[in-house]
Amino acid sequence: MGDAAIDLSLIGDLYRKYRDPLAEVRKAQREFLWETRGRMTPQLDDLEAEITYLLLRETRPETVMELGTFHGWSTTWILSALRDNGTGTLHSFDIVDNVLSNVPASLSEGRWHFHRGDVRRNLGEVPEGIGYLFVDAAHNARFARWYLAELFPRVAPGTPVSVHDVFHGRRALPLTEGAVVLAWLRRKAAEYLTVSRKRAPAPYTALLELREDLGLAEPVRDSTDNPMIFFRMPEH
């Protein structure tokens, strides 16, 4: 993928390239969701989960950092990509450890490190050489300002980054994490991709049509907001 922009064209190409393994992961995640019913509240919607998987497959990072796990839905998508790559380690950070009882050993063994506690007090545990940064933790402006100042400078320019819960509507709400991150991206003149159903209905519909053509139309879960944004870390 090199330094190619994370845009709809790239994501379409990746859906075609990784169609078969993605179909297997979708099936496994659907079964996993059923098996963990009652103790799993999935956070990622289907498109944003699949895009995360596809970007990880294509970039093949050796080190991934996940900020926020909750019950482990995003964790298992990330670990599935690392397993299918045959390489890579995930470092997950959260103040709660619900994820530990949900992530199967077949995915976690040898490729996952969970760090419990407030990352703001555990910066020494942040790994070096982050090749993909996934952010889905506290969604307030204060926390966003913290990680923009303290965490993002540790990530090399060009690294893929995703931030969840930005576009549940047509615009990010004022005084939220999303508003802070979007303002920062504007100052950096950095572009981002979202397939949010409300913010970006045309890309959202285009991917639904592509997935139908590829035989991937059956939902894994029933939420369709897809509020995540994807971008490459701009120059510091």
Sequence and secondary structure as in RCSB ss.txt:
>XXXX:A:sequence
MGDAAIDLSLIGDLYRKYRDPLAEVRKAQREFLWETRGRMTPQLDDLEAEITYLLLRETRPETVMELGTFHGWST
TWILSALRDNGTGTLHSFDIVDNVLSNVPASLSEGRWHFHRGDVRRNLGEVPEGIGYLFVDAAHNARFARWYLAE
LFPRVAPGTPVSVHDVFHGRRALPLTEGAVVLAWLRRKAAEYLTVSRKRAPAPYTALLELREDLGLAEPVRDSTD
NPMIFFRMPEH
>XXXX:A:secstr
 TT   SHHHHHHHHHHTHHHHHHHHHHHHHHHHHTTTT    S HHHHHHHHHHHHHH  SEEEEE  TTSHHH
HHHHHHHHHHT  EEEEEES  GGGGTS HHHHTTTEEEEES GGG GGGS SS SEEEE S  BHHHHHHHHHH
TGGGS TT EEEE SS SSSS  TTBHHHHHHHHHHHTT   EE  TTT HHHHHHHHHHHHHTT  S SSS   
   EEEE    
